[in-house]
Amino acid sequence: MPAREHEVDQRHRAKAARNREATGNAKIICECADLRCNATLVATAADYAKRSRGPHGYWVRPGHEMPSLEHVVERNDDYAVVQNLSTAPAYVVSTR
């Protein structure tokens, strides 16, 4: 994994770790690669846990995706779930 992709992955992981501790209905912190971003997403902890399994699992606000480094695997009006391009699946789910 090139250095830039590794840095983005580390940022995703740091933000995701904070969200995994949430319970009930939670404001999920945007897990985009910008460490200064504190945007929130509203979701249940169960939804977050279900969609965060596996290699994709990074929740970001719409517009916070990095198309050069990430692949959107799910998108709706409230959030997008992204995966690093190096591990992108052959499918995309849209709930629009």
MOPAC internal coordinates of N, CA, C and O (Angstrom, degrees):
PM7 1SCF
backbone

  N    0.0000 0     0.00 0     0.00 0    0    0    0
  C    1.4579 1     0.00 0     0.00 0    1    0    0
  C    1.5306 1   107.70 1     0.00 0    2    1    0
  O    1.2310 1   119.29 1   -56.24 1    3    2    1
  N    1.3376 1   118.96 1   123.76 1    3    2    1
  C    1.4543 1   121.64 1   177.86 1    5    3    2
  C    1.5256 1   111.61 1   -59.34 1    6    5    3
  O    1.2310 1   120.50 1   -21.52 1    7    6    5
  N    1.3335 1   116.65 1   158.48 1    7    6    5
  C    1.4640 1   122.20 1  -175.16 1    9    7    6
  C    1.5267 1   112.62 1   -56.24 1   10    9    7
  O    1.2310 1   119.41 1   137.04 1   11   10    9
  N    1.3169 1   118.73 1   -42.96 1   11   10    9
  C    1.4721 1   121.64 1  -178.43 1   13   11   10
  C    1.5292 1   110.62 1   -63.17 1   14   13   11
  O    1.2310 1   120.10 1   135.51 1   15   14   13
  N    1.3312 1   117.41 1   -44.49 1   15   14   13
  C    1.4625 1   120.99 1   178.60 1   17   15   14
  C    1.5251 1   110.60 1   -64.14 1   18   17   15
  O    1.2310 1   120.41 1   141.44 1   19   18   17
  N    1.3298 1   116.83 1   -38.56 1   19   18   17
  C    1.4661 1   120.74 1   178.80 1   21   19   18
  C    1.5322 1   110.43 1   -63.90 1   22   21   19
  O    1.2310 1   120.38 1   137.89 1   23   22   21
  N    1.3196 1   116.88 1   -42.11 1   23   22   21
  C    1.4684 1   121.51 1   179.01 1   25   23   22
  C    1.5270 1   110.69 1   -62.47 1   26   25   23
  O    1.2310 1   119.84 1   135.20 1   27   26   25
  N    1.3197 1   117.92 1   -44.80 1   27   26   25
  C    1.4600 1   121.93 1   178.14 1   29   27   26
  C    1.5244 1   109.91 1   -62.19 1   30   29   27
  O    1.2310 1   120.27 1   136.42 1   31   30   29
  N    1.3305 1   117.08 1   -43.58 1   31   30   29
  C    1.4607 1   121.04 1   179.34 1   33   31   30
  C    1.5290 1   110.48 1   -61.28 1   34   33   31
  O    1.2310 1   119.49 1   137.82 1   35   34   33
  N    1.3009 1   118.58 1   -42.18 1   35   34   33
  C    1.4611 1   121.86 1   179.17 1   37   35   34
  C    1.5239 1   111.17 1   -63.61 1   38   37   35
  O    1.2310 1   120.00 1   140.55 1   39   38   37
  N    1.3222 1   117.60 1   -39.45 1   39   38   37
  C    1.4611 1   120.94 1   177.98 1   41   39   38
  C    1.5242 1   110.73 1   -64.96 1   42   41   39
  O    1.2310 1   120.60 1   136.26 1   43   42   41
  N    1.3356 1   116.45 1   -43.74 1   43   42   41
  C    1.4635 1   120.87 1   176.76 1   45   43   42
  C    1.5257 1   109.97 1   -57.16 1   46   45   43
  O    1.2310 1   120.61 1   131.45 1   47   46   45
  N    1.3172 1   116.45 1   -48.55 1   47   46   45
  C    1.4558 1   121.07 1  -176.33 1   49   47   46
  C    1.5320 1   112.14 1   -62.95 1   50   49   47
  O    1.2310 1   120.02 1   140.42 1   51   50   49
  N    1.3252 1   117.57 1   -39.58 1   51   50   49
  C    1.4604 1   120.69 1  -179.89 1   53   51   50
  C    1.5229 1   110.94 1   -63.38 1   54   53   51
  O    1.2310 1   120.28 1   136.43 1   55   54   53
  N    1.3174 1   117.07 1   -43.57 1   55   54   53
  C    1.4668 1   120.46 1   179.37 1   57   55   54
  C    1.5218 1   111.40 1   -71.02 1   58   57   55
  O    1.2310 1   119.96 1   141.16 1   59   58   57
  N    1.3162 1   117.67 1   -38.84 1   59   58   57
  C    1.4610 1   121.48 1  -179.80 1   61   59   58
  C    1.5252 1   110.53 1   -63.42 1   62   61   59
  O    1.2310 1   120.07 1   144.58 1   63   62   61
  N    1.3193 1   117.46 1   -35.42 1   63   62   61
  C    1.4681 1   120.61 1   179.87 1   65   63   62
  C    1.5222 1   111.02 1   -60.01 1   66   65   63
  O    1.2310 1   120.05 1   142.66 1   67   66   65
  N    1.3318 1   117.51 1   -37.34 1   67   66   65
  C    1.4722 1   120.69 1   178.01 1   69   67   66
  C    1.5238 1   110.72 1   -65.62 1   70   69   67
  O    1.2310 1   120.19 1   141.00 1   71   70   69
  N    1.3114 1   117.24 1   -39.00 1   71   70   69
  C    1.4633 1   121.07 1  -176.73 1   73   71   70
  C    1.5274 1   113.23 1   -72.70 1   74   73   71
  O    1.2310 1   119.83 1   149.31 1   75   74   73
  N    1.3107 1   117.92 1   -30.69 1   75   74   73
  C    1.4618 1   120.31 1  -178.14 1   77   75   74
  C    1.5211 1   112.30 1   -62.75 1   78   77   75
  O    1.2310 1   119.84 1   160.24 1   79   78   77
  N    1.3206 1   117.92 1   -19.76 1   79   78   77
  C    1.4510 1   121.45 1  -179.30 1   81   79   78
  C    1.5273 1   112.58 1   -83.59 1   82   81   79
  O    1.2310 1   119.47 1   172.25 1   83   82   81
  N    1.3198 1   118.61 1    -7.75 1   83   82   81
  C    1.4707 1   122.41 1  -178.11 1   85   83   82
  C    1.5232 1   110.40 1   -72.38 1   86   85   83
  O    1.2310 1   120.88 1   -30.13 1   87   86   85
  N    1.3376 1   115.93 1   149.87 1   87   86   85
  C    1.4614 1   121.36 1   176.09 1   89   87   86
  C    1.5194 1   108.93 1  -133.83 1   90   89   87
  O    1.2310 1   120.13 1   -20.35 1   91   90   89
  N    1.3313 1   117.35 1   159.65 1   91   90   89
  C    1.4620 1   121.65 1   179.70 1   93   91   90
  C    1.5150 1   111.38 1    64.60 1   94   93   91
  O    1.2310 1   120.51 1    28.24 1   95   94   93
  N    1.3287 1   116.63 1  -151.76 1   95   94   93
  C    1.4566 1   120.54 1   173.80 1   97   95   94
  C    1.5134 1   106.96 1   -76.61 1   98   97   95
  O    1.2310 1   120.72 1   -51.76 1   99   98   97
  N    1.2858 1   116.24 1   128.24 1   99   98   97
  C    1.4549 1   119.42 1  -172.08 1  101   99   98
  C    1.5116 1   111.72 1  -134.59 1  102  101   99
  O    1.2310 1   121.65 1   -28.55 1  103  102  101
  N    1.3165 1   114.44 1   151.45 1  103  102  101
  C    1.4505 1   119.70 1   167.67 1  105  103  102
  C    1.5154 1   105.52 1   -90.22 1  106  105  103
  O    1.2310 1   121.32 1   -68.40 1  107  106  105
  N    1.3095 1   115.07 1   111.60 1  107  106  105
  C    1.4583 1   121.72 1  -178.58 1  109  107  106
  C    1.5229 1   107.97 1   -85.05 1  110  109  107
  O    1.2310 1   120.24 1   -46.00 1  111  110  109
  N    1.3223 1   117.15 1   134.00 1  111  110  109
  C    1.4601 1   121.49 1   176.79 1  113  111  110
  C    1.5164 1   108.63 1   -76.29 1  114  113  111
  O    1.2310 1   120.42 1   -46.95 1  115  114  113
  N    1.3269 1   116.80 1   133.05 1  115  114  113
  C    1.4618 1   121.40 1   177.06 1  117  115  114
  C    1.5257 1   109.01 1   -53.47 1  118  117  115
  O    1.2310 1   120.72 1   -49.55 1  119  118  117
  N    1.3197 1   116.23 1   130.45 1  119  118  117
  C    1.4547 1   121.58 1  -176.84 1  121  119  118
  C    1.5289 1   112.47 1   -99.07 1  122  121  119
  O    1.2310 1   120.72 1  -154.05 1  123  122  121
  N    1.3305 1   116.23 1    25.95 1  123  122  121
  C    1.4616 1   119.85 1   179.18 1  125  123  122
  C    1.5318 1   109.88 1   -65.85 1  126  125  123
  O    1.2310 1   120.72 1   -10.00 1  127  126  125
  N    1.3112 1   116.22 1   170.00 1  127  126  125
  C    1.4574 1   122.04 1  -175.58 1  129  127  126
  C    1.5235 1   113.55 1   -74.82 1  130  129  127
  O    1.2310 1   119.61 1   171.37 1  131  130  129
  N    1.3214 1   118.34 1    -8.63 1  131  130  129
  C    1.4646 1   121.38 1   179.44 1  133  131  130
  C    1.5234 1   108.63 1   -84.67 1  134  133  131
  O    1.2310 1   120.18 1   -72.67 1  135  134  133
  N    1.3254 1   117.27 1   107.33 1  135  134  133
  C    1.4601 1   121.19 1  -178.08 1  137  135  134
  C    1.5234 1   112.69 1   -64.66 1  138  137  135
  O    1.2310 1   119.58 1   161.23 1  139  138  137
  N    1.3211 1   118.41 1   -18.77 1  139  138  137
  C    1.4680 1   121.38 1   178.34 1  141  139  138
  C    1.5188 1   111.85 1   -80.88 1  142  141  139
  O    1.2310 1   119.56 1   166.02 1  143  142  141
  N    1.3204 1   118.44 1   -13.98 1  143  142  141
  C    1.4594 1   122.67 1  -176.50 1  145  143  142
  C    1.5284 1   110.00 1   -74.07 1  146  145  143
  O    1.2310 1   120.85 1   -53.25 1  147  146  145
  N    1.3254 1   115.98 1   126.75 1  147  146  145
  C    1.4620 1   121.82 1   176.10 1  149  147  146
  C    1.5197 1   110.88 1  -122.11 1  150  149  147
  O    1.2310 1   120.17 1  -156.38 1  151  150  149
  N    1.3234 1   117.27 1    23.62 1  151  150  149
  C    1.4665 1   121.26 1   178.34 1  153  151  150
  C    1.5238 1   108.39 1   -61.36 1  154  153  151
  O    1.2310 1   120.75 1   -30.30 1  155  154  153
  N    1.3295 1   116.18 1   149.70 1  155  154  153
  C    1.4550 1   119.64 1  -179.89 1  157  155  154
  C    1.5176 1   111.43 1  -119.44 1  158  157  155
  O    1.2310 1   121.46 1   -24.10 1  159  158  157
  N    1.3233 1   114.81 1   155.90 1  159  158  157
  C    1.4555 1   124.10 1   177.07 1  161  159  158
  C    1.5247 1   105.72 1  -126.84 1  162  161  159
  O    1.2310 1   119.78 1   -39.13 1  163  162  161
  N    1.3117 1   118.03 1   140.87 1  163  162  161
  C    1.4620 1   120.49 1   178.61 1  165  163  162
  C    1.5229 1   108.79 1   -98.39 1  166  165  163
  O    1.2310 1   120.79 1   -53.20 1  167  166  165
  N    1.3169 1   116.10 1   126.80 1  167  166  165
  C    1.4680 1   122.18 1   179.59 1  169  167  166
  C    1.5215 1   108.28 1  -160.22 1  170  169  167
  O    1.2310 1   120.77 1   -18.63 1  171  170  169
  N    1.3033 1   116.14 1   161.37 1  171  170  169
  C    1.4600 1   119.21 1   174.28 1  173  171  170
  C    1.5215 1   108.46 1   -80.31 1  174  173  171
  O    1.2310 1   120.84 1   -25.84 1  175  174  173
  N    1.3080 1   116.00 1   154.16 1  175  174  173
  C    1.4608 1   120.09 1   177.86 1  177  175  174
  C    1.5273 1   110.06 1   -62.37 1  178  177  175
  O    1.2310 1   120.40 1   145.12 1  179  178  177
  N    1.3424 1   116.84 1   -34.88 1  179  178  177
  C    1.4764 1   120.06 1   178.95 1  181  179  178
  C    1.5252 1   111.00 1   -64.07 1  182  181  179
  O    1.2310 1   120.14 1   135.57 1  183  182  181
  N    1.3475 1   117.34 1   -44.43 1  183  182  181
  C    1.4635 1   119.87 1   177.51 1  185  183  182
  C    1.5217 1   110.41 1   -61.93 1  186  185  183
  O    1.2310 1   121.05 1   136.47 1  187  186  185
  N    1.3198 1   115.59 1   -43.53 1  187  186  185
  C    1.4596 1   119.55 1  -179.79 1  189  187  186
  C    1.5283 1   110.22 1   -60.04 1  190  189  187
  O    1.2310 1   120.48 1   132.94 1  191  190  189
  N    1.3272 1   116.69 1   -47.06 1  191  190  189
  C    1.4626 1   120.18 1  -178.68 1  193  191  190
  C    1.5222 1   111.11 1   -63.18 1  194  193  191
  O    1.2310 1   120.31 1   137.87 1  195  194  193
  N    1.3442 1   117.00 1   -42.13 1  195  194  193
  C    1.4642 1   121.22 1  -178.88 1  197  195  194
  C    1.5252 1   111.60 1   -62.60 1  198  197  195
  O    1.2310 1   120.15 1   136.08 1  199  198  197
  N    1.3042 1   117.31 1   -43.92 1  199  198  197
  C    1.4664 1   120.95 1  -175.95 1  201  199  198
  C    1.5188 1   113.13 1   -85.85 1  202  201  199
  O    1.2310 1   119.91 1   170.35 1  203  202  201
  N    1.3121 1   117.78 1    -9.65 1  203  202  201
  C    1.4617 1   120.37 1  -177.82 1  205  203  202
  C    1.5164 1   113.19 1   -95.13 1  206  205  203
  O    1.2310 1   119.87 1   178.61 1  207  206  205
  N    1.3219 1   117.84 1    -1.39 1  207  206  205
  C    1.4655 1   120.61 1   177.55 1  209  207  206
  C    1.5199 1   109.84 1   -73.32 1  210  209  207
  O    1.2310 1   120.84 1   -29.30 1  211  210  209
  N    1.2925 1   116.01 1   150.70 1  211  210  209
  C    1.4550 1   119.99 1   176.04 1  213  211  210
  C    1.5117 1   112.51 1    86.35 1  214  213  211
  O    1.2310 1   120.81 1     5.52 1  215  214  213
  N    1.3197 1   116.06 1  -174.48 1  215  214  213
  C    1.4573 1   120.16 1  -173.02 1  217  215  214
  C    1.5235 1   115.03 1   -75.20 1  218  217  215
  O    1.2310 1   118.96 1   162.91 1  219  218  217
  N    1.3571 1   119.59 1   -17.09 1  219  218  217
  C    1.4650 1   118.85 1  -178.27 1  221  219  218
  C    1.5199 1   109.87 1   -84.75 1  222  221  219
  O    1.2310 1   117.91 1    95.66 1  223  222  221
  N    1.2392 1   121.59 1   -84.34 1  223  222  221
  C    1.4430 1   128.33 1   169.23 1  225  223  222
  C    1.5145 1   121.09 1    44.01 1  226  225  223
  O    1.2310 1   117.22 1  -161.31 1  227  226  225
  N    1.3153 1   122.90 1    18.69 1  227  226  225
  C    1.4617 1   121.20 1   176.25 1  229  227  226
  C    1.5198 1   108.84 1  -103.83 1  230  229  227
  O    1.2310 1   120.26 1   -59.76 1  231  230  229
  N    1.3187 1   117.11 1   120.24 1  231  230  229
  C    1.4683 1   123.27 1  -177.43 1  233  231  230
  C    1.5148 1   109.05 1   -93.51 1  234  233  231
  O    1.2310 1   120.84 1   -51.48 1  235  234  233
  N    1.3246 1   115.99 1   128.52 1  235  234  233
  C    1.4647 1   120.54 1   178.95 1  237  235  234
  C    1.5219 1   110.31 1  -134.44 1  238  237  235
  O    1.2310 1   120.97 1   -23.75 1  239  238  237
  N    1.3246 1   115.74 1   156.25 1  239  238  237
  C    1.4619 1   120.46 1   173.34 1  241  239  238
  C    1.5107 1   108.37 1   -68.20 1  242  241  239
  O    1.2310 1   120.12 1   -35.54 1  243  242  241
  N    1.3465 1   117.38 1   144.46 1  243  242  241
  C    1.4663 1   118.86 1   174.46 1  245  243  242
  C    1.5367 1   109.70 1   -54.02 1  246  245  243
  O    1.2310 1   120.93 1   -47.65 1  247  246  245
  N    1.3032 1   115.82 1   132.35 1  247  246  245
  C    1.4613 1   121.35 1  -178.10 1  249  247  246
  C    1.5272 1   113.22 1    96.75 1  250  249  247
  O    1.2310 1   120.00 1   169.29 1  251  250  249
  N    1.3236 1   117.60 1   -10.71 1  251  250  249
  C    1.4633 1   120.88 1   179.86 1  253  251  250
  C    1.5263 1   112.24 1   -95.99 1  254  253  251
  O    1.2310 1   120.29 1  -175.05 1  255  254  253
  N    1.3257 1   117.04 1     4.95 1  255  254  253
  C    1.4501 1   121.19 1   178.43 1  257  255  254
  C    1.5274 1   110.09 1   -70.11 1  258  257  255
  O    1.2310 1   120.53 1   -25.48 1  259  258  257
  N    1.3208 1   116.59 1   154.52 1  259  258  257
  C    1.4664 1   122.56 1   174.99 1  261  259  258
  C    1.5226 1   107.08 1  -116.08 1  262  261  259
  O    1.2310 1   119.87 1   -90.24 1  263  262  261
  N    1.3509 1   117.85 1    89.76 1  263  262  261
  C    1.4749 1   121.20 1  -173.93 1  265  263  262
  C    1.5256 1   114.17 1   -56.55 1  266  265  263
  O    1.2310 1   119.69 1   152.37 1  267  266  265
  N    1.3085 1   118.19 1   -27.63 1  267  266  265
  C    1.4619 1   119.18 1  -179.71 1  269  267  266
  C    1.5285 1   112.44 1   -75.07 1  270  269  267
  O    1.2310 1   119.99 1   162.14 1  271  270  269
  N    1.3438 1   117.62 1   -17.86 1  271  270  269
  C    1.4598 1   121.16 1  -177.32 1  273  271  270
  C    1.5193 1   114.55 1  -125.59 1  274  273  271
  O    1.2310 1   120.17 1   168.35 1  275  274  273
  N    1.3407 1   117.29 1   -11.65 1  275  274  273
  C    1.4576 1   120.85 1  -174.37 1  277  275  274
  C    1.5257 1   111.63 1  -131.18 1  278  277  275
  O    1.2310 1   121.54 1   -25.91 1  279  278  277
  N    1.3212 1   114.67 1   154.09 1  279  278  277
  C    1.4607 1   122.78 1   176.90 1  281  279  278
  C    1.5221 1   107.01 1  -118.80 1  282  281  279
  O    1.2310 1   119.76 1   -51.20 1  283  282  281
  N    1.3216 1   118.07 1   128.80 1  283  282  281
  C    1.4622 1   121.68 1   178.53 1  285  283  282
  C    1.5153 1   108.34 1   -80.85 1  286  285  283
  O    1.2310 1   120.29 1   -57.94 1  287  286  285
  N    1.3434 1   117.05 1   122.06 1  287  286  285
  C    1.4622 1   121.06 1   179.89 1  289  287  286
  C    1.5174 1   111.79 1  -102.94 1  290  289  287
  O    1.2310 1   120.09 1   165.09 1  291  290  289
  N    1.3267 1   117.44 1   -14.91 1  291  290  289
  C    1.4578 1   122.18 1   175.07 1  293  291  290
  C    1.5165 1   108.08 1  -155.93 1  294  293  291
  O    1.2310 1   120.98 1   -37.59 1  295  294  293
  N    1.3328 1   115.72 1   142.41 1  295  294  293
  C    1.4591 1   119.09 1  -179.75 1  297  295  294
  C    1.5194 1   108.91 1  -149.33 1  298  297  295
  O    1.2310 1   121.05 1   -38.38 1  299  298  297
  N    1.3241 1   115.60 1   141.62 1  299  298  297
  C    1.4562 1   121.75 1   168.67 1  301  299  298
  C    1.5228 1   107.56 1  -146.76 1  302  301  299
  O    1.2310 1   119.52 1    10.46 1  303  302  301
  N    1.3136 1   118.52 1  -169.54 1  303  302  301
  C    1.4633 1   120.38 1  -176.81 1  305  303  302
  C    1.5224 1   113.11 1   -69.71 1  306  305  303
  O    1.2310 1   119.93 1   158.15 1  307  306  305
  N    1.3335 1   117.74 1   -21.85 1  307  306  305
  C    1.4601 1   121.27 1  -174.80 1  309  307  306
  C    1.5213 1   114.86 1   -97.58 1  310  309  307
  O    1.2310 1   120.10 1   151.38 1  311  310  309
  N    1.3201 1   117.42 1   -28.62 1  311  310  309
  C    1.4613 1   120.21 1  -176.82 1  313  311  310
  C    1.5250 1   110.57 1  -160.44 1  314  313  311
  O    1.2310 1   121.90 1   -12.02 1  315  314  313
  N    1.3282 1   113.96 1   167.98 1  315  314  313
  C    1.4655 1   121.66 1   170.18 1  317  315  314
  C    1.5180 1   106.68 1  -130.15 1  318  317  315
  O    1.2310 1   120.60 1   -33.20 1  319  318  317
  N    1.3179 1   116.47 1   146.80 1  319  318  317
  C    1.4591 1   121.56 1   174.02 1  321  319  318
  C    1.5241 1   105.92 1  -108.70 1  322  321  319
  O    1.2310 1   120.70 1   -54.92 1  323  322  321
  N    1.3246 1   116.27 1   125.08 1  323  322  321
  C    1.4653 1   120.68 1  -175.58 1  325  323  322
  C    1.5186 1   111.12 1  -118.34 1  326  325  323
  O    1.2310 1   122.09 1   -19.86 1  327  326  325
  N    1.3113 1   113.60 1   160.14 1  327  326  325
  C    1.4566 1   122.86 1   177.92 1  329  327  326
  C    1.5149 1   107.15 1  -136.96 1  330  329  327
  O    1.2310 1   120.33 1   -33.50 1  331  330  329
  N    1.3054 1   116.98 1   146.50 1  331  330  329
  C    1.4569 1   120.22 1   176.11 1  333  331  330
  C    1.5217 1   109.09 1   -61.32 1  334  333  331
  O    1.2310 1   119.90 1   -38.66 1  335  334  333
  N    1.3229 1   117.79 1   141.34 1  335  334  333
  C    1.4654 1   121.56 1  -179.33 1  337  335  334
  C    1.5125 1   112.52 1   -57.29 1  338  337  335
  O    1.2310 1   119.76 1   148.78 1  339  338  337
  N    1.3028 1   118.06 1   -31.22 1  339  338  337
  C    1.4645 1   120.29 1  -178.62 1  341  339  338
  C    1.5273 1   111.95 1   -66.97 1  342  341  339
  O    1.2310 1   120.10 1   164.48 1  343  342  341
  N    1.3584 1   117.42 1   -15.52 1  343  342  341
  C    1.4636 1   120.72 1  -179.91 1  345  343  342
  C    1.5254 1   111.55 1  -127.55 1  346  345  343
  O    1.2310 1   119.87 1  -158.64 1  347  346  345
  N    1.3306 1   117.86 1    21.36 1  347  346  345
  C    1.4680 1   121.94 1  -175.87 1  349  347  346
  C    1.5268 1   111.81 1   -66.89 1  350  349  347
  O    1.2310 1   120.57 1   -40.13 1  351  350  349
  N    1.3553 1   116.52 1   139.87 1  351  350  349
  C    1.4561 1   119.86 1   177.73 1  353  351  350
  C    1.5249 1   111.07 1   -79.98 1  354  353  351
  O    1.2310 1   120.84 1    -5.66 1  355  354  353
  N    1.3141 1   115.99 1   174.34 1  355  354  353
  C    1.4566 1   121.13 1  -178.82 1  357  355  354
  C    1.5400 1   111.22 1   -88.02 1  358  357  355
  O    1.2310 1   119.82 1  -173.08 1  359  358  357
  N    1.3243 1   117.96 1     6.92 1  359  358  357
  C    1.4567 1   120.98 1  -178.49 1  361  359  358
  C    1.5260 1   110.95 1  -132.55 1  362  361  359
  O    1.2310 1   120.95 1   -16.82 1  363  362  361
  N    1.3158 1   115.79 1   163.18 1  363  362  361
  C    1.4608 1   122.51 1   175.78 1  365  363  362
  C    1.5133 1   107.09 1  -137.12 1  366  365  363
  O    1.2310 1   120.66 1   -43.55 1  367  366  365
  N    1.3355 1   116.34 1   136.45 1  367  366  365
  C    1.4679 1   121.58 1   178.22 1  369  367  366
  C    1.5116 1   107.66 1  -109.16 1  370  369  367
  O    1.2310 1   119.97 1   -52.36 1  371  370  369
  N    1.3202 1   117.66 1   127.64 1  371  370  369
  C    1.4564 1   121.98 1   175.32 1  373  371  370
  C    1.5091 1   108.93 1  -120.03 1  374  373  371
  O    1.2310 1   120.94 1   -47.70 1  375  374  373
  N    1.3366 1   115.82 1   132.30 1  375  374  373
  C    1.4575 1   119.87 1   179.55 1  377  375  374
  C    1.5243 1   111.11 1  -109.49 1  378  377  375
  O    1.2310 1   119.97 1  -159.36 1  379  378  377
  N    1.3000 1   117.66 1    20.64 1  379  378  377
  C    1.4562 1   121.78 1   178.40 1  381  379  378
  C    1.4812 1   111.27 1   -74.46 1  382  381  379
  O    1.2310 1   120.10 1   180.00 1  383  382  381

